[in-house]
Amino acid sequence: MANSISNKKINIDCHLCGSHGLWVFYEITNVPTNCNLLWTNKNEAVNCPKGNIKLTYCPSCSFVTNIALEPMKNQYGDRYDDSLFYSPRFQTFAVNLTKSLVQRYDLRNKYIVEIGGGKVDFISLLIGLGNNRGIRIDPQDSKHKESHSVENASGYCLESNYPEKIDFIFSYCELEHINYPKIFLNNIKEHFSFNSNAHLFFAVPNALKDFQEGNFTNIIYEHASYFTVPSLFYLFSVCGFDVLDVAESKNEVFDSIYVDAIPKSEKNSKFKPDFNHLKIESFITSFAEKSTNIIEKNTSKIKQLLDEKKRVFLWSAGSRGVTLLNILKDSRIEYAVDINPNKQGKFVPGTGQKIVPPKFLIDNRPDYIILSNPVYENEIKQILTELKIKAEFILM
């Protein structure tokens, strides 16, 4: 798994805006195609399916996509577990977000659709807080808990029209998993009918922030699309929605971009986002060099500690941790710690570290712990304090 710097123009069309000529700005080979697939056998985990990432940038709409993606290699299903809900901090974030949406959009006695969600139960929170009804369209978990208020529809394709008129469509970190987002949004427009005051609220990772900071751990095979403010605005506009707002948002869990849109109305929205294409392009085209420098610096530091016989563990066997371990590729890091009980006892895709619970550290004391996501630093410190474990952190 090695990344390379390559800013070169290729003669293919952007499948968001149709413009001809894209720039390849980042390439990485031999990456696990499913960072959160649960492997019960180390050998199978090491030899898991792999693929390549080749990110291209469209100068016209600033859409970024992986043109090397082979969609059939993404294996969402019962063995795929990307849940963040075991984290108290994430639980607090989810509750606060849904409370704000219920208040902002007056979501009471309404019909709500959630797109995606994985193992995060936003739809139940939205329903419970406002006495709503709803349906989840979720390709990752077709067996999610059902009730009289929650239905499920597996798969991205909407093969039949839904009789209910929709009041609110919510999606959190799902659109980036879709290879052809324009086709998908047009599909939503075709198969759903909307009430007069209906809104769509979509949140996606702020890819531009990652490109600006050289954050390579958010570049994963499961992410087919990477959005900036202008590309998200363009997507919803070209699909026939009026965009009321699209903006960067920093919350307690991750930096995101959200869009608030409504079905096309008689009064066209006059909202236009303020963005600087040259600034966006500079962040994107410098990403490979920045990320390479960060990788080399941290790899050198961790290697030195391991050479000194220090015990180094990684915390979090989610997509960021898996990506980091596959770049470090050092078998002397034997374990990855994760609070998700479904991951414990399993093995990291690509590198094969055993995933252990925090209490494993009581008898296997670490000298250093690599934090693949520093957002959870205080939460992890609290866990270690309760276990009476002292270790230094390496922040990525």
N, C-alpha and C positions, 0 to 999 in steps of 0.2 A: 504494500500500500504506500505509494509514493506520489507526492504532488509535483506539478511542474508549472513553470511560468510560461504562458504563451498568449500574447495578445496578437491575434491574427484574424483577418477578415475571411469569412467563408460565404460562398454564394448560395445561401438558402433563405427561405422566407420565414419571417416571424409568424408563428401560428396564433398570435394574439392580434396584431394589427395588420399583418400581411406585408409589411415593408421588406424589401429585398436587401440582403446583406447583413449578417450578424457577426459579432466579434466573439471569438473564443478567448476567454480570459483566465480560465482555471481548469486544470485537468488532474484527476487523481484516479489511479487504477486499482483494481483488485480489492474493492471494499465490500463488506458484508451487505447483502441486499435487504436484509431485515434485521435492523439493530435490536429489536425487541422481541424477536422470536425466541421461545424458551427451548433450550437444548438440554436434555437430561444426560447426555454422553459427551465427554470432553472431545473425543476424536471427531464426532459428528459436528460439534460446535466449531472446531478448528477448520474442518473441511466444509463448512456451510456454503450455500450458494453465494457467489460474488459477482460483482459487475463493475462498470466504470462510470465515472462522473466527468462530464465534459460540459462546463457551464458556458452558455452563450448570452450575450447582451445585445438587446435591440436599441440602437441609438434613437429611434423614433419614439418608442413608447416606454423605454427603460425596463421592459420585461426580461427576466432572466429565467432560463430553463435548462435542464439537463438533456441535451440532445442524444446522449448515449444511453438513455434510460430504456430498459426492456421491461415494460409494465408487467408482463407475466411473471417476472421474478419477485414481485412484491406479494408476499404471502400473508395477507391479513386473515385472521381467523381465530379459533379458540386458543391456539398456541402463541398468539401475538399479544403481548401485554405491555402497553405503554402507560399504564396507570400512574398518575401523580397523586391520587387521592389518599394515599397512605401518609402523605405529608400534612401535618397540621397547618403549616403555612399556606399550602396550596388550598386546603379546605377553606381556610379563612378568606382567601382571595376569591374562590368560587362563590361563596355565600355573598360576599360584598358586591361582586359583579352582578349576580342575579338580582339582588335587592335593588341595585341602582337601575337595572333595566326595567324591572317591574314598575318602579316609580316614574322613570323617565318616559316610558311608553304606555303607561296606565294599563299594564298587562293583568287585568282582572276579568275573569269569566271570558277568556279569549281562547282561540285555537292557535296553537304554536307548533311550528315545525323546527326540529333541530337537525342540522346537516352534520353528520359525523358525531364526534364526541368520544369515540373510542371507549375507554374504561372510565371516563369522567361523566358523572351523572348530572349534567346541567339541566336536562329536560325535567327531571323530577323536582329539582329545586325551583325552576320556573313555574312548574305546575303547582307545587305546594305553597309557594308564596303568594299566589294570586288566584287560587281556585280555578286554574285553567285546565284545558285538555290539550292533548298534543300527540305528535308522532315523531319518532326519530328515524332518520334515514342514515344507517350506519353500516358501512361495508366491513368494519372490523369486528362487530359483535352482534350477530343476528339473533343471539339467544339471551339478550339483555332482559333483565327483570321487567315483566309486564304488569300492568294494573288496569283498572277500568278507564283510567285517564291516559295511559301511555300505550301506544302501539309501536310496532317496529316494522321497518321495511329495509331489507338488506340489499346491498348493491348500490352503485352510483346511478345506474340507469333507471329512470322513472318510466316504467312500461305501461302504466295505466293512469288515467286521470283520477284525482282524489275529489270526492264529492264535496268535502268541506271547503268553505272559503277560509283562506288563511289570514290571520291577523298579524302574525309575527314570524319571521324566519331568522333563526339564530345559528351561527356557526363559529366555533372556536378552534383555530389551528387545524383546519381540515382542507381548505382550498389549496394550500401548498402541496398537498398530496395528489392533486389532480393534474394530469398531463395536458389536458386540453380544457382549461377552465372556461373558455368562451362557449364551447359546446355544452358544457355542464350547466352554465347559467341560462343559456337558451333553452335547455331541457326543462329547467325549473319554470321558466316563463311559459313554456308550452303546456306543462302538465298541472300546474297549480293555478287556481283562480284566487283572487285576492279581494278582501274587503276594502272599502274606500280609504280607510286610514291605515292600511297595512304598511309595515316597515320590514326591511331586511337589515340585519346587523351581523356583519362578518368581521372577525378578527384574525389576523395572520401575523406570523413573526415579522419583525422589522428587519428585512434582509439587508437594507442599506446600512443599518447600524452594525451588523455583523461584518459587512464588507469594509466599512470604515475602520473597524477595530481589528480586523484580521482574525475574526473569531471562526476558526476552521471547524470547531466541534459542532456547529449547527449546519454544516454541509454534509447531508446524509443522503443515501440512495433513495430513501422513501420520499424525500422532497423533490418532486418533479418541477415545481414552480417556485420562484422567489420574487416577492413583490416589493415594490417601492410605492410611494404615494401616487405618482403619476400613472404607473401601470395598473394599480388597483382602481383608480378613478376611470381610466380608459376602459378597463374590462367591464365595469358595470354600466358605463355610458353606452358603449357600443352594443351591449346586450339589451338596450331599451329601457334601462332604469334611470330615474332622476336621482342623482347623487346629491344628498343634502349636506353631507359632511364626509370628509376622509382626512385622517390626520394621524400623526405619530402619537403614541401613548406610552408612557413609562409607568408600569405598576409594580407591585411588590414581588411579582413572579418573573415577568419577562417584558422586554421591549417589544411593542406590537404596533401594528397599523390597523385601524378599524375603519370600516365604511358604514355609513348609514344611508340607505337608499329606499326609494319607494317605486312602485310600478309607475310607468309613464303616465303623467297626469296632463290635464289640459293646460295647466300653468307650468311651463317648463322651468326647471330649476336654473337659477342664474349663478349657482355656486361654481367657482373655478379654484382649484387648489393652487397655492403659490409654491413653485419649485424651480430649482436651478439645474437644468440638464447637464451643464458642464461640471458642476460640483458632484452630481450623482455619478457621472461618467468617471471622474477622477478617483472616487472611492472604489468603484468597481474594478477599474483597470489596474489599480495598485494593490488589490486584495491578495493576489498570489504572492507577491514579494513580501507583504506584511506578514501573512500567515506563515510563510517559510521561515522568516526571521524568528517569529515566536516559537515555532516548532523546534528550531535548532537550539534556541536559548534554553528552553525547558527540557528538551531531551538531554542536553549536556549536563544540566543541573541534576536531573534525576539519575542519570547514569553515574555521576560522581558519587551520589549518596549510596547507590547500590554497590559500587566498587568498594566503598568504605564499610560494607556489610550492614548497612542500615536496613531495617525492615520497613518497606514502603507498601502501603495499601492504597487502592483507589476507592473513593466513596461514590456510589451511584453507578449501577449497571444499566442505566438508560442509554438513549442514543448518543448523548454527549460523551459519557464515559466509555462506551463501546468504541466510538470514533477515536477517542484519545488513546486507548490501549492499542488499537490497530495501527496507529501511527507510531507510538513508542516501540511496540514490538519487542518487549523485554520480558522474557519468561521469569526473570527474578522477581517480578511483581506477580505474586502467586494468587492473590485474592482480590475480589471486588466486593465491597460491602453495600448492601441495599436493604432498605426497610420494607420493601414490597415482599410479603411472604411467598408470593407466587414465583418470584425469581430465585429465592433462597434454595440452595442445593442444585441449581442449574449452572450452566457454563456460558461464558461470554463468547458470542459469535466471533469467529476469526482468530482469536488468540487463546481461548480456552481456560481463562482464569475461573476458578470456582467462585460462585456468588454465595456470600455468607451473611448471616444476620449480624447486627451490631454486637450482640452478646458474645459472638465468637472472639472478639478482641480481648475479652477478659483473660483468657488463657493464651492468647496469641498477641501480645502487646506490640503495637506498631511504634516505630520511631517517627515516621512521617505519614501523613494521609494526604493524597492528592484529591482536591475538590474539583470535580469536573464542572460543577455549577456553583460558583461562590454565592449565589443568591440564598442558598440554604445554609450558609456558614453558621449563623447563630443557632439554628435548629439542630445542626450536627454537634455544635459545642455543648448544647444542653444534654443531648443524648450521651455524649462522652463523659460529661460531668456526673450524670446519674450512674454511669458504669464505673466511675472513678478511674478513668483512663486519661492520661496526659500524652499528647502527641502534637508535633508541629504540623501546621498545614502548608501545603503547596497549592497556591491559588492559580487556576488556569484562566 
